[in-house]
Amino acid sequence: MMEELMAKYLANELNTSERADFEFQMIQDEELRLELESYANVLDLTSNENDKIFDADFAWNRVNERTKETKVVKIQRTNFSFLKIAASLLVLSVAGYFIYNSTKAKDFEGTELTSVANGIKEFTLPDGSLVKLNANAKLTLSKHFGDSNRNVILKGEANFDVVRNEDLPFVIEAGNSTVKVLGTSFNLATEAEDGVELDVTEGLVEFSSTITGAKEHVAKGQSAKLDKSGKIIQKNEMKDTNFSGWWTRKLEYDATPLSEVFKDLEDTYWVKINYNEAIGACTLTSTFQGTSIEDVIKTIVATFTEVKLVSFKENEIKLDGKPCDH
């Protein structure tokens, strides 16, 4: 299975998300990386700059010759497919990407991490920080990430658990905002209806506008929003933790207007909810934990006699009704 994945990687047959997953697996799996480096030392193909296409027989002969001379490793013919891949990793003209030097990742120029249309993906960055990407989100790592800088660009929504490094701040460019931290945990959404939204669960975050330079320090238990114009930052105490529902699958409501509930559901379950504005003011008190979107909608309809389910097709839900009696 791993050999097949490597072959597809070298043939450029992986999509952006699959390629990013594989590249980070190479960083995390030290045994696999060291094994590849061992074969790389045996093959030593980088000295021939004219090899534009991988020659299987040539590589195999080189491996056998080097093995007999150095007795570094005993290689069986059944390992040839793996050796072909290992050798190809050293030939940039074939691989077309980048090489890892020892156990430290370098030259992450334009490396993109992406999620899928209806799901989340979690990555461990080269500096050890963890990031979860919500549906349709993308994180781009700058060149030399984890070496001379920790700069990234975020489009969409993500949750960060940043490893502390006082000498190398973690900097995120998100829409019209910049987020700067030394090490902390927070949620950041760049495509919110009213601008960029930040929710901090640990530590302290510097949140600033790239338009005006306005800056706020947002601490644990606080949230901040930068409006669509990129000029005004509003900081408040965190009202609830439903911003995390897209990965915790837990939503809690206490007399919350359905208009707010529907926003959370769209973000958590990657659906589109069309509804009559008349029912938006109906208030819901309920808790959902690991509940499917189908069951959540059933609960809402059962709770309010004024709310009717019109249709539920694929990822689009349509509700109708009249104002609730209070």
MIDO-416235 format. One line per 2 residues: their letters; for each residue z, y, x of C-alpha. Coordinates in steps of 0.2 Angstrom, whole numbers, plus 5000, padded with zeros to 4 digits. Example, Ala and Ser with C-alpha at 12.3 -4.5 7.8 and 13.67 -1.06 7.14 Angstrom:
BEGIN
as> 5039/4978/5062 | 5036/4995/5068 .
END
This chain:
BEGIN
mm> 5000/5000/5000 | 5005/5012/5014 .
ee> 4989/5008/5024 | 4978/5012/5008 .
lm> 4987/5028/5006 | 4984/5033/5024 .
ak> 4966/5028/5023 | 4963/5039/5008 .
yl> 4972/5053/5017 | 4961/5052/5032 .
an> 4945/5051/5020 | 4951/5067/5011 .
el> 4952/5057/4995 | 4969/5062/4990 .
nt> 4972/5077/4978 | 4982/5092/4984 .
se> 4998/5085/4976 | 4996/5068/4983 .
ra> 4992/5075/5000 | 5007/5086/5000 .
df> 5018/5071/4996 | 5011/5060/5010 .
ef> 5013/5074/5023 | 5031/5076/5018 .
qm> 5034/5057/5018 | 5028/5057/5036 .
iq> 5041/5070/5040 | 5055/5061/5032 .
de> 5051/5043/5038 | 5056/5043/5056 .
el> 5052/5025/5059 | 5035/5027/5052 .
rl> 5032/5042/5062 | 5038/5035/5078 .
el> 5028/5019/5076 | 5012/5030/5074 .
es> 5017/5040/5089 | 5019/5024/5099 .
ya> 5001/5019/5094 | 4995/5036/5098 .
nv> 5002/5035/5116 | 4993/5018/5118 .
ld> 4977/5024/5111 | 4977/5042/5120 .
lt> 4960/5046/5111 | 4963/5065/5111 .
sn> 4956/5066/5129 | 4938/5063/5122 .
en> 4933/5078/5113 | 4916/5072/5109 .
dk> 4923/5058/5097 | 4918/5066/5080 .
if> 4918/5049/5071 | 4930/5035/5073 .
da> 4923/5020/5082 | 4933/5005/5076 .
df> 4927/4993/5090 | 4929/5006/5104 .
aw> 4947/5009/5098 | 4951/4991/5097 .
nr> 4945/4988/5114 | 4955/5002/5121 .
vn> 4971/4996/5112 | 4969/4979/5120 .
er> 4965/4985/5137 | 4980/4997/5137 .
tk> 4991/4984/5130 | 4987/4972/5144 .
et> 4990/4985/5157 | 5006/4993/5150 .
kv> 5013/4979/5140 | 5020/4992/5128 .
vk> 5018/4982/5112 | 5009/4966/5107 .
iq> 4996/4970/5095 | 4988/4957/5083 .
rt> 4971/4958/5075 | 4979/4959/5058 .
nf> 4986/4976/5063 | 4969/4983/5066 .
sf> 4968/4993/5050 | 4984/5001/5054 .
lk> 4979/5005/5071 | 4963/5013/5065 .
ia> 4973/5025/5055 | 4985/5028/5069 .
as> 4971/5033/5081 | 4963/5043/5068 .
ll> 4978/5054/5065 | 4976/5060/5083 .
vl> 4958/5065/5081 | 4958/5082/5072 .
sv> 4940/5082/5069 | 4942/5066/5058 .
ag> 4959/5070/5050 | 4956/5088/5047 .
yf> 4974/5093/5045 | 4988/5094/5057 .
iy> 4999/5084/5069 | 5017/5082/5070 .
ns> 5025/5085/5087 | 5040/5073/5090 .
tk> 5051/5074/5075 | 5049/5093/5071 .
ak> 5035/5099/5060 | 5024/5113/5066 .
df> 5009/5124/5060 | 5011/5122/5041 .
eg> 4997/5135/5039 | 4993/5136/5020 .
te> 5002/5119/5016 | 5003/5118/4997 .
lt> 5015/5108/4987 | 5011/5106/4969 .
sv> 5018/5098/4953 | 5008/5090/4939 .
an> 5003/5097/4922 | 5017/5088/4912 .
gi> 5031/5084/4924 | 5041/5089/4939 .
ke> 5041/5085/4958 | 5054/5086/4971 .
ft> 5051/5089/4989 | 5062/5090/5005 .
lp> 5055/5104/5016 | 5055/5102/5035 .
dg> 5071/5112/5037 | 5080/5100/5025 .
sl> 5080/5111/5010 | 5076/5103/4993 .
vk> 5065/5110/4980 | 5060/5105/4963 .
ln> 5044/5111/4955 | 5042/5113/4937 .
an> 5026/5108/4928 | 5010/5117/4935 .
ak> 5020/5126/4949 | 5014/5128/4967 .
lt> 5024/5132/4983 | 5014/5137/4999 .
ls> 5023/5136/5016 | 5018/5148/5029 .
kh> 5013/5144/5047 | 5027/5137/5058 .
fg> 5039/5135/5043 | 5055/5129/5049 .
ds> 5051/5134/5067 | 5049/5153/5068 .
nr> 5051/5157/5050 | 5055/5150/5033 .
nv> 5043/5160/5022 | 5035/5153/5006 .
il> 5025/5159/4991 | 5030/5152/4974 .
kg> 5019/5152/4958 | 5027/5145/4943 .
ea> 5045/5139/4942 | 5056/5130/4955 .
nf> 5074/5126/4959 | 5079/5128/4977 .
dv> 5094/5121/4986 | 5092/5130/5003 .
vr> 5100/5123/5019 | 5110/5137/5027 .
ne> 5103/5145/5043 | 5109/5162/5047 .
dl> 5097/5165/5061 | 5082/5160/5050 .
pf> 5082/5167/5032 | 5073/5158/5018 .
vi> 5061/5171/5011 | 5051/5168/4994 .
ea> 5037/5179/4988 | 5037/5177/4969 .
gn> 5025/5188/4959 | 5031/5206/4962 .
st> 5048/5201/4969 | 5055/5194/4986 .
vk> 5070/5183/4987 | 5079/5181/5003 .
vl> 5094/5169/5006 | 5102/5161/5021 .
gt> 5108/5146/5011 | 5111/5144/4993 .
sf> 5105/5136/4976 | 5095/5145/4963 .
nl> 5082/5144/4950 | 5067/5155/4951 .
at> 5053/5158/4938 | 5038/5169/4942 .
ea> 5028/5167/4925 | 5042/5172/4913 .
ed> 5036/5182/4898 | 5046/5197/4904 .
gv> 5043/5196/4923 | 5052/5186/4936 .
el> 5068/5177/4932 | 5082/5172/4944 .
dv> 5097/5162/4941 | 5110/5159/4955 .
te> 5121/5143/4955 | 5128/5144/4972 .
gl> 5130/5157/4986 | 5122/5175/4986 .
ve> 5104/5180/4984 | 5095/5196/4989 .
fs> 5082/5200/4975 | 5070/5214/4978 .
st> 5055/5222/4971 | 5039/5223/4982 .
it> 5033/5238/4971 | 5048/5250/4973 .
ga> 5059/5242/4986 | 5073/5241/4973 .
ke> 5086/5228/4978 | 5100/5218/4970 .
hv> 5112/5205/4977 | 5114/5192/4964 .
ak> 5129/5180/4966 | 5134/5163/4959 .
gq> 5135/5164/4940 | 5123/5179/4939 .
sa> 5105/5181/4934 | 5093/5194/4937 .
kl> 5076/5199/4929 | 5062/5209/4937 .
dk> 5051/5217/4923 | 5032/5214/4922 .
sg> 5029/5231/4930 | 5038/5225/4945 .
ki> 5049/5241/4945 | 5065/5237/4936 .
iq> 5078/5224/4940 | 5092/5220/4928 .
kn> 5107/5210/4933 | 5119/5201/4921 .
em> 5132/5188/4920 | 5124/5171/4917 .
kd> 5125/5167/4898 | 5120/5149/4899 .
tn> 5113/5135/4910 | 5098/5131/4899 .
fs> 5087/5138/4912 | 5090/5121/4921 .
gw> 5085/5111/4906 | 5068/5106/4914 .
wt> 5076/5095/4927 | 5093/5091/4919 .
rk> 5087/5088/4902 | 5102/5096/4895 .
le> 5102/5110/4882 | 5117/5118/4874 .
yd> 5116/5130/4859 | 5130/5140/4850 .
at> 5123/5150/4836 | 5107/5153/4846 .
pl> 5091/5160/4837 | 5077/5148/4836 .
se> 5066/5160/4844 | 5076/5157/4860 .
vf> 5078/5139/4857 | 5059/5137/4856 .
kd> 5056/5146/4873 | 5068/5133/4881 .
le> 5059/5119/4873 | 5042/5124/4879 .
dt> 5049/5126/4897 | 5059/5110/4897 .
yw> 5046/5098/4888 | 5030/5107/4893 .
vk> 5024/5109/4875 | 5017/5124/4865 .
in> 5027/5128/4849 | 5018/5139/4836 .
yn> 5030/5145/4822 | 5032/5157/4808 .
ea> 5042/5172/4814 | 5052/5171/4799 .
ig> 5062/5156/4805 | 5064/5163/4823 .
ac> 5081/5171/4817 | 5088/5155/4811 .
tl> 5103/5151/4823 | 5106/5133/4830 .
ts> 5122/5126/4836 | 5119/5109/4845 .
tf> 5118/5100/4861 | 5104/5089/4867 .
qg> 5106/5077/4882 | 5091/5067/4888 .
ts> 5083/5069/4871 | 5065/5067/4868 .
ie> 5055/5083/4861 | 5051/5072/4846 .
dv> 5070/5070/4842 | 5074/5088/4845 .
ik> 5061/5094/4833 | 5068/5081/4820 .
ti> 5085/5088/4822 | 5080/5106/4820 .
va> 5070/5101/4804 | 5085/5091/4797 .
tf> 5097/5105/4801 | 5087/5119/4792 .
te> 5080/5116/4775 | 5069/5132/4777 .
vk> 5060/5124/4792 | 5045/5113/4790 .
lv> 5035/5103/4803 | 5017/5106/4800 .
sf> 5010/5096/4814 | 5014/5088/4831 .
ke> 4998/5084/4840 | 4999/5080/4859 .
ne> 5008/5094/4867 | 5007/5107/4853 .
ik> 5019/5109/4839 | 5017/5119/4823 .
ld> 5032/5124/4812 | 5033/5135/4796 .
gk> 5046/5140/4784 | 5055/5155/4777 .
pc> 5070/5165/4783 | 5087/5156/4784 .
dh> 5101/5160/4772 | 5116/5167/4782 .
END
